[in-house]
Structures are given as structure tokens and as C-alpha cells.
Amino acid sequence: MLRSGLCPVNALEVKVQDWSRTALLVLGLCLVLQAYAERTTPQADAHGVHGMVLFGEPGRLFVSHLPLYRHPHDWQVVLELEPESAAGESVIRAQLTDSGLLTLQPEPFDLFRLKPGAGEPLMRFTAALYRGHFERGGESLAELGWRVKRTWFFEPVVARSGVTDHRYLVVGTEADRQWLLHRVERRPDVDQILRIEATATLAGVLTAPSLLDRNSADTRFRVTATVWQDTDDLQ
């Protein structure tokens, strides 16, 4: 017979509850550590479908990787490309006469192969050319082969706190044929490509006031067109 005041069943329930709480705490800690490791451990590759905005002019074509805050798309990459065939050049020449947006939907590949000094550099790839955004109702025009001529820029997207200035990557080497690409360095931010005319040839990365929704009063250049401007994917 059990003595008064002792209840083995209740004691067992308490032990089960204590064990459950401990297990939940351990699980929560493991998830936190896993998330931290994913943020701080370098990724071995960046394989995926890396959408790009195409800009430039006949004979001088560039693409800008559409950046996100998550892997494998958390990289700003700018390439100089050329179509592999004369037919591809004709298609591009015809499309560049219009001021509309052009994008590429490439075959899946490892973005890291475009890094300067990559062990197995990506020298060519196939990509569908779209009039408009390839994921937002754009019109597929042609499947083309592309040669990679040069990687102009390859940097990670890092949202830094306390950023007040705006930095722009200069693309192109002639004062009347250059473009500015906004560096993604805060959250939220804007992915932006601007056509400019400069008083003298610019190079590298320059600091300027925000050029969102207005032309610049900067004496170094004048914005002549907005090729691409988007905030939806960078919230």
C-alpha cells in the first residue's frame, strides 16, 4: 500500500515534462547554431539559375546578376559577354534598338566559376533572351550561346548597418558610353542600372547621392536613362 502523499504517476509526469523542456531547449539551440553556421561558413558552390539583366550596345554587351539576400544569389556580378554566333548578334542588335528591359535566363551553373581566378572558369553558357523580366511575364525571344569576355565585378551582397552613402560601380570605358550599377549594401535596398554621360571617363566605384527616382546633380555625369530599377527582391 502506498503511503499518503506519494504519487508515482505524478512524479513520472513531472520527469517527462522536464525531459520535454530540455529536449526543446536543445533542439532550439541546435537550430540557432545551424543558422549561424550557414551564415558564417563559406559556401562550396553557388549552383542555380542565375537570372541577369542585359544592357549595353551592339559590340559592347554586359549583364548584371539579379541579386538576392540569400544563397546562392547573394552576389553582385557584372560580366561582359558576346553572342557566340552571327545570328545571335543580329537578334541582339535588333532588340537593343528598343529601350525596353532585356533579361537572360541561363542554364544552371555554379556562379563561383565566374570569380576572377576560379579553378575551372566558366568561359561560355547558354541562356534564353527575354524581352522583359524572365520571371515576371517576359517574352522569350531566343536561346543563345554566350562567351564570357570579362568579369567586371564579383562581390558578395552584405547588408551593413549604418550605411548612409550610396556607391555605384562604373561599367564601360568611354565617357559617353558608361553605366552605373548601384551597390547593394543595406536592407532594404535597390538594384539599379543607369546609363550616363560623363564629363570625363569614370572608373572603379564612385560615391554619389541616391539616384533613385531622380536625375543626379553631380557635375561628373548626367543620367540619361534608367535601364533597370527594382526593390521587390531586396526587401
C-alpha positions in Angstrom: 0.0 0.0 0.0 1.3 3.5 -0.9 1.9 5.9 1.9 -0.3 9.0 1.9 1.1 12.0 -0.1 3.2 9.9 -2.6 2.0 9.7 -6.2 4.4 7.9 -8.5 2.3 8.7 -11.6 2.5 12.5 -11.0 6.3 12.2 -10.3 6.7 10.4 -13.7 4.7 13.2 -15.4 7.0 15.8 -13.9 10.0 13.9 -15.2 8.5 13.6 -18.7 7.7 17.3 -18.7 11.2 18.2 -17.6 12.7 16.0 -20.3 10.5 17.5 -22.9 11.5 21.1 -22.0 15.2 20.1 -22.1 14.8 18.4 -25.5 13.0 21.6 -26.8 15.8 23.8 -25.5 18.5 21.6 -27.0 16.6 21.5 -30.4 16.3 25.3 -30.3 20.0 25.7 -29.6 20.8 23.3 -32.4 18.7 25.3 -34.9 20.3 28.6 -33.8 23.8 27.1 -34.2 22.9 25.7 -37.6 21.6 29.1 -38.8 24.7 30.8 -37.6 26.9 28.3 -39.3 25.1 28.7 -42.6 25.6 32.5 -42.3 29.3 32.3 -41.4 30.6 29.2 -43.2 31.8 29.8 -46.8 29.6 28.0 -49.3 31.4 25.5 -51.5 29.5 26.5 -54.6 26.6 28.7 -55.9 24.8 26.4 -58.3 21.5 27.6 -59.7 19.7 29.5 -62.4 21.2 33.0 -62.2 19.0 35.5 -63.9 20.6 38.6 -65.4 19.8 42.0 -66.9 21.3 42.5 -70.3 22.5 46.1 -71.2 24.9 47.9 -73.4 25.0 48.4 -77.1 25.9 46.4 -80.2 29.5 45.3 -79.9 29.7 46.0 -76.2 27.3 43.9 -74.1 27.1 43.5 -70.3 25.0 41.5 -67.9 24.3 42.1 -64.2 23.3 39.2 -62.0 20.0 39.8 -60.2 21.0 39.8 -56.6 19.1 38.5 -53.6 19.9 38.4 -49.9 20.0 34.5 -49.8 22.4 32.0 -51.2 23.2 31.2 -54.0 22.1 34.6 -55.3 23.7 36.9 -52.7 26.4 38.1 -55.1 26.6 41.2 -57.3 28.3 40.1 -60.6 28.8 42.1 -63.7 30.1 40.4 -66.9 31.0 41.5 -70.4 29.6 39.0 -72.9 29.3 38.4 -76.6 26.9 36.1 -78.6 28.7 33.0 -80.0 27.1 33.3 -83.4 26.4 36.0 -86.1 22.7 35.1 -85.8 22.8 35.8 -82.1 24.4 39.2 -82.8 21.6 40.0 -85.2 19.0 39.2 -82.6 20.7 41.3 -80.0 21.2 44.2 -82.4 17.5 44.3 -83.3 16.4 44.2 -79.6 18.8 46.9 -78.4 17.2 49.4 -80.8 14.2 49.3 -78.3 14.6 50.9 -74.9 12.8 48.0 -73.1 14.2 45.7 -70.5 16.2 42.6 -71.7 17.0 39.7 -69.3 18.7 36.4 -69.6 17.6 33.0 -68.1 20.8 31.0 -68.2 21.2 27.2 -67.9 22.0 26.2 -64.3 25.7 26.7 -63.4 28.0 27.5 -60.5 28.2 31.3 -60.1 31.6 30.9 -58.4 33.1 29.7 -61.7 32.8 33.4 -62.8 35.1 34.6 -60.0 38.4 36.0 -61.1 41.0 33.3 -60.5 38.4 30.4 -60.4 40.0 27.0 -60.8 37.5 26.0 -63.5 36.4 29.3 -65.0 33.1 29.4 -66.9 34.0 30.5 -70.4 30.6 30.1 -72.1 27.0 29.3 -71.3 23.6 29.1 -72.9 20.8 31.5 -71.9 17.3 32.3 -73.1 16.9 36.0 -74.1 13.7 37.7 -72.8 12.0 40.9 -73.6 11.0 42.0 -70.1 11.7 40.1 -66.9 12.0 36.4 -67.4 10.2 35.6 -64.2 7.6 38.3 -64.4 5.8 37.7 -67.7 8.6 38.4 -70.1 8.5 37.2 -73.7 11.1 34.6 -74.6 12.9 35.6 -77.8 15.7 33.2 -78.5 18.0 30.6 -76.9 21.6 31.8 -77.5 25.1 30.8 -76.7 27.3 33.4 -74.9 31.0 33.8 -74.5 32.3 35.4 -71.3 34.8 38.1 -72.2 35.4 39.6 -68.8 34.2 39.6 -65.2 34.0 43.3 -64.3 32.7 42.8 -60.8 32.2 40.0 -58.3 31.4 40.9 -54.7 29.1 39.5 -52.0 25.8 41.2 -51.0 26.4 42.3 -47.4 23.7 44.3 -45.6 25.7 46.6 -43.4 24.3 48.7 -40.6 24.6 52.5 -40.5 25.3 52.8 -44.2 24.3 56.3 -45.4 26.3 56.8 -48.6 25.5 55.2 -52.0 28.2 53.6 -54.1 28.0 52.9 -57.8 30.1 50.6 -59.9 31.2 52.2 -63.2 30.9 49.9 -66.2 32.3 50.9 -69.6 35.4 52.8 -70.7 34.2 55.7 -72.8 32.8 58.8 -71.2 29.7 58.9 -73.4 29.1 55.2 -73.1 29.1 54.2 -69.5 26.7 52.8 -66.9 26.4 53.0 -63.2 25.3 50.0 -61.1 24.1 50.5 -57.5 25.9 48.5 -54.9 23.6 46.6 -52.6 24.8 47.3 -49.1 21.8 47.8 -46.9 18.4 46.3 -46.3 16.1 47.2 -47.9 17.9 48.4 -51.0 17.6 48.9 -54.7 19.1 47.0 -57.7 19.7 49.7 -60.3 21.4 50.2 -63.6 21.7 53.7 -65.1 23.0 54.9 -68.5 25.2 58.0 -68.0 27.1 60.6 -70.0 30.2 61.8 -68.1 32.4 64.9 -68.5 35.4 62.6 -68.4 35.8 58.8 -68.4 35.0 57.4 -64.9 36.4 54.2 -63.4 36.0 51.9 -60.4 33.4 52.6 -57.7 32.2 56.1 -57.0 30.1 57.6 -54.2 27.1 59.8 -55.1 23.8 60.8 -53.7 21.0 58.3 -54.1 19.8 58.3 -57.8 16.5 56.6 -57.0 13.6 58.3 -58.9 15.6 61.4 -59.8 18.4 62.6 -62.0 21.7 63.4 -60.5 23.0 66.9 -60.0 26.6 65.5 -59.9 29.0 67.5 -62.0 30.8 64.3 -63.0 28.0 62.8 -65.0 24.4 63.1 -66.2 21.9 60.2 -66.0 20.4 59.7 -69.5 18.3 56.5 -68.9 17.2 54.1 -66.2 17.9 50.6 -67.7 16.7 48.7 -64.6 15.4 49.6 -61.2 13.9 47.2 -58.7 13.3 47.0 -55.0 10.9 44.0 -54.8 13.7 41.4 -54.4 15.7 43.4 -51.9 13.3 44.0 -49.0 
